Amino acid sequence: MTIERFLENLKSDGYRLWFRREATCIYCTGLKERISPEEFKVDMFHYFQDNNNPDGDRIIFSITLTNGRKGFLIEMCNVYADNISYEMEQRLRWTYPSPLFD
């Protein structure tokens, strides 16, 4: 599945807000608000690997705010990973998919 198709599916499931990760919070461009880690939960994440460009790997988080509004965050893998608070690191914790071995 492509990133574009995945985002279309998220939007049809009500995840319409777009979030940007900052060091200590996420920022919602539509609401023009900063949201602390205590004010949101990650419902799921999906890892997209770009075989042609290792810097092109992305993770998309589907996020629900404490007020019930939903959105998504597109994260570039391993970029600026040191510029994040412990609370944000814990909230956005994820694991690489395990390779399948025969």
Backbone as CSV, one residue per row, in Angstrom:
resi,resn,N_x,N_y,N_z,CA_x,CA_y,CA_z,C_x,C_y,C_z
1,MET,0.850,-1.180,0.000,0.000,0.000,0.000,0.895,1.241,0.000
2,THR,0.501,2.238,-0.737,1.259,3.483,-0.783,0.897,4.375,0.407
3,ILE,1.765,5.329,0.681,1.487,6.295,1.750,0.209,7.071,1.433
4,GLU,0.051,7.456,0.180,-1.126,8.237,-0.213,-2.412,7.465,0.051
5,ARG,-2.418,6.182,-0.317,-3.610,5.349,-0.112,-3.875,5.146,1.380
6,PHE,-2.807,4.936,2.154,-2.946,4.768,3.593,-3.565,6.020,4.217
7,LEU,-3.095,7.202,3.797,-3.650,8.457,4.316,-5.117,8.631,3.924
8,GLU,-5.469,8.237,2.712,-6.875,8.289,2.300,-7.737,7.429,3.221
9,ASN,-7.246,6.237,3.530,-7.986,5.338,4.434,-8.121,5.945,5.828
10,LEU,-7.026,6.528,6.332,-7.099,7.179,7.646,-8.129,8.292,7.648
11,LYS,-8.101,9.123,6.610,-9.046,10.239,6.538,-10.488,9.741,6.476
12,SER,-10.721,8.649,5.762,-12.089,8.104,5.697,-12.511,7.517,7.043
13,ASP,-11.537,7.172,7.899,-11.834,6.688,9.251,-11.887,7.816,10.282
14,GLY,-11.830,9.063,9.811,-11.987,10.201,10.705,-10.697,10.865,11.160
15,TYR,-9.557,10.370,10.730,-8.262,10.963,11.097,-7.950,12.082,10.093
16,ARG,-8.433,13.275,10.393,-8.353,14.371,9.431,-7.345,15.459,9.794
17,LEU,-7.025,15.596,11.060,-6.080,16.638,11.480,-4.655,16.223,11.135
18,TRP,-3.827,17.203,10.794,-2.427,16.932,10.493,-1.586,17.463,11.639
19,PHE,-0.708,16.591,12.164,0.160,16.959,13.278,1.618,16.986,12.820
20,ARG,2.377,17.827,13.495,3.824,17.914,13.281,4.488,17.691,14.639
21,ARG,5.510,16.836,14.664,6.205,16.578,15.920,7.145,17.717,16.247
22,GLU,7.106,18.133,17.500,8.059,19.091,18.035,8.787,18.396,19.179
23,ALA,9.728,19.057,19.797,10.569,18.420,20.814,9.772,17.947,22.033
24,THR,8.768,18.716,22.452,8.047,18.373,23.679,6.544,18.161,23.475
25,CYS,6.082,18.226,22.225,4.650,18.123,21.957,4.425,17.817,20.486
26,ILE,3.154,17.731,20.097,2.810,17.744,18.679,2.071,19.050,18.413
27,TYR,2.217,19.546,17.208,1.550,20.781,16.827,0.508,20.448,15.778
28,CYS,-0.714,20.933,15.987,-1.795,20.727,15.033,-1.938,21.987,14.188
29,THR,-1.685,21.834,12.897,-1.744,22.996,12.009,-3.175,23.514,11.852
30,GLY,-4.157,22.608,11.814,-5.549,23.024,11.644,-6.096,23.759,12.850
31,LEU,-5.729,23.300,14.035,-6.205,23.931,15.265,-5.275,25.043,15.744
32,LYS,-4.075,25.088,15.182,-3.040,26.043,15.601,-2.780,25.919,17.107
33,GLU,-2.614,24.655,17.540,-2.396,24.367,18.957,-1.256,23.392,19.141
34,ARG,-0.562,23.545,20.253,0.427,22.568,20.689,-0.274,21.612,21.650
35,ILE,-0.019,20.329,21.471,-0.691,19.308,22.263,0.371,18.492,22.992
36,SER,0.283,18.482,24.310,1.275,17.785,25.126,1.053,16.274,25.044
37,PRO,2.068,15.478,25.388,1.934,14.017,25.316,0.780,13.464,26.147
38,GLU,0.414,14.148,27.222,-0.696,13.676,28.050,-2.048,13.873,27.374
39,GLU,-2.087,14.692,26.335,-3.355,15.045,25.692,-3.641,14.244,24.420
40,PHE,-2.824,13.229,24.130,-3.093,12.406,22.961,-2.629,10.974,23.191
41,LYS,-3.190,10.083,22.376,-2.732,8.695,22.383,-2.537,8.245,20.938
42,VAL,-1.596,7.358,20.768,-1.347,6.768,19.455,-2.231,5.536,19.332
43,ASP,-3.113,5.556,18.339,-3.999,4.417,18.117,-3.275,3.295,17.386
44,MET,-2.480,3.662,16.399,-1.681,2.693,15.655,-0.622,3.438,14.867
45,PHE,0.321,2.695,14.356,1.323,3.271,13.464,1.575,2.299,12.335
46,HIS,2.064,2.833,11.235,2.398,2.007,10.076,3.735,2.476,9.529
47,TYR,4.635,1.533,9.302,5.970,1.813,8.808,6.013,1.629,7.300
48,PHE,6.529,2.635,6.597,6.697,2.563,5.146,8.181,2.597,4.836
49,GLN,8.658,1.568,4.170,10.068,1.480,3.822,10.254,1.873,2.366
50,ASP,11.238,2.724,2.119,11.587,3.135,0.765,12.877,2.414,0.396
51,ASN,12.756,1.357,-0.395,13.926,0.549,-0.756,14.938,1.309,-1.597
52,ASN,14.496,2.343,-2.285,15.399,3.116,-3.130,16.150,4.204,-2.379
53,ASN,15.630,4.586,-1.214,16.217,5.682,-0.464,16.022,5.440,1.033
54,PRO,17.082,5.005,1.744,16.924,4.727,3.172,16.451,5.937,3.972
55,ASP,16.749,7.146,3.494,16.275,8.350,4.176,14.807,8.627,3.872
56,GLY,14.206,7.830,3.002,12.814,8.025,2.625,11.831,7.227,3.459
57,ASP,12.338,6.413,4.414,11.450,5.637,5.277,10.581,6.580,6.118
58,ARG,9.321,6.190,6.318,8.378,7.014,7.069,7.550,6.139,8.011
59,ILE,7.090,6.743,9.079,6.122,6.120,9.976,4.932,7.065,10.033
60,ILE,3.757,6.515,9.890,2.542,7.320,10.034,1.840,6.859,11.302
61,PHE,1.631,7.802,12.207,0.919,7.540,13.452,-0.508,8.049,13.316
62,SER,-1.476,7.220,13.696,-2.849,7.716,13.821,-3.032,8.080,15.292
63,ILE,-3.539,9.274,15.520,-3.563,9.869,16.853,-4.970,10.339,17.205
64,THR,-5.363,10.074,18.459,-6.626,10.592,18.980,-6.321,11.509,20.156
65,LEU,-6.875,12.710,20.111,-6.724,13.666,21.207,-7.697,13.327,22.329
66,THR,-7.432,13.839,23.514,-8.319,13.568,24.648,-9.723,14.110,24.408
67,ASN,-9.878,15.097,23.520,-11.206,15.629,23.211,-11.910,14.829,22.112
68,GLY,-11.268,13.735,21.653,-11.896,12.859,20.671,-11.544,13.158,19.226
69,ARG,-10.940,14.301,18.948,-10.562,14.628,17.570,-9.416,13.737,17.136
70,LYS,-9.351,13.438,15.829,-8.367,12.488,15.321,-7.541,13.097,14.198
71,GLY,-6.309,12.617,14.110,-5.429,13.064,13.053,-4.257,12.125,12.877
72,PHE,-3.269,12.592,12.131,-2.117,11.755,11.836,-0.829,12.569,11.879
73,LEU,0.242,11.856,12.101,1.589,12.434,12.155,2.466,11.605,11.235
74,ILE,3.159,12.252,10.311,4.098,11.564,9.434,5.496,11.867,9.947
75,GLU,6.201,10.817,10.314,7.521,10.957,10.927,8.580,10.373,10.002
76,MET,9.638,11.130,9.801,10.785,10.629,9.062,11.609,9.778,10.022
77,CYS,11.928,8.579,9.652,12.652,7.659,10.532,14.064,8.152,10.811
78,ASN,14.404,8.149,12.094,15.761,8.449,12.559,16.246,9.863,12.259
79,VAL,15.382,10.745,11.849,15.787,12.123,11.606,15.398,12.956,12.820
80,TYR,16.346,13.662,13.359,16.135,14.509,14.533,15.646,13.710,15.743
81,ALA,16.011,12.429,15.822,15.540,11.590,16.922,16.065,12.072,18.269
82,ASP,17.204,12.760,18.268,17.757,13.247,19.530,17.074,14.531,19.994
83,ASN,16.243,15.121,19.170,15.562,16.373,19.498,14.125,16.085,19.934
84,ILE,13.996,15.287,21.009,12.666,14.921,21.462,12.721,14.656,22.971
85,SER,11.698,15.082,23.671,11.661,14.868,25.120,11.392,13.401,25.430
86,TYR,11.701,13.030,26.653,11.465,11.650,27.095,9.974,11.305,26.985
87,GLU,9.107,12.226,27.380,7.664,11.991,27.328,7.185,11.762,25.889
88,MET,7.718,12.547,24.964,7.346,12.362,23.560,7.908,11.049,23.023
89,GLU,9.105,10.723,23.409,9.709,9.457,22.978,8.857,8.277,23.441
90,GLN,8.389,8.325,24.681,7.554,7.249,25.207,6.203,7.183,24.491
91,ARG,5.628,8.323,24.186,4.313,8.363,23.540,4.394,7.871,22.090
92,LEU,5.487,8.206,21.412,5.628,7.842,19.998,6.515,6.611,19.800
93,ARG,6.599,5.784,20.815,7.439,4.591,20.729,6.879,3.629,19.693
94,TRP,7.764,3.063,18.910,7.379,2.097,17.892,8.573,1.181,17.664
95,THR,8.346,0.118,16.914,9.427,-0.820,16.598,9.473,-1.042,15.094
96,TYR,10.687,-1.278,14.606,10.813,-1.636,13.188,10.110,-2.978,12.953
97,PRO,9.550,-3.162,11.797,8.951,-4.472,11.501,10.043,-5.534,11.471
98,SER,9.710,-6.716,11.951,10.670,-7.811,11.956,10.750,-8.434,10.566
99,PRO,11.964,-8.664,10.084,12.072,-9.343,8.801,11.650,-10.801,8.954
100,LEU,11.101,-11.340,7.907,10.680,-12.737,7.939,11.810,-13.606,7.422
101,PHE,12.097,-14.627,8.166,13.147,-15.561,7.769,12.510,-16.901,7.441
102,ASP,12.994,-17.524,6.389,12.485,-18.846,6.013,13.225,-19.934,6.748
